Amino acid sequence: MAFIKLEGYLKKFLDLAPKKDLSPQVYEFIKKTLPYAEFNLKVKNKTIYFYDLNFSTKNEIFLRRNEILSGLKQALGVNAPTNINFQKF
């Protein structure tokens, strides 16, 4: 009986397991959306961190932020990033 309660408690920690790196899939999706843009990114904790951007690319990503996030949600489902940040982590 005690093991059943312990199992329920341990299920809470499944979200803490390391997730697979989504950076390559996110990069490919954004590259399709903005084919002329040059950028580097890293996905961490459901946030896309862009770095080494020029101003025009940064503005274009900012203007298309909702389009990018909704497209990623359709492509990646539950694991899709929910935020965009332009500071290097």
Buried (B, 14 or more C-beta within 10 A) or exposed (E): EEEEEEEEEEEEEEEEEEEEEBBEBBBEBBEEBBEEBEBEBBBBEEEBBBEEBEEEBBEBBEEBEEEBBEBBBEBBEEBBBEEBBEEEE
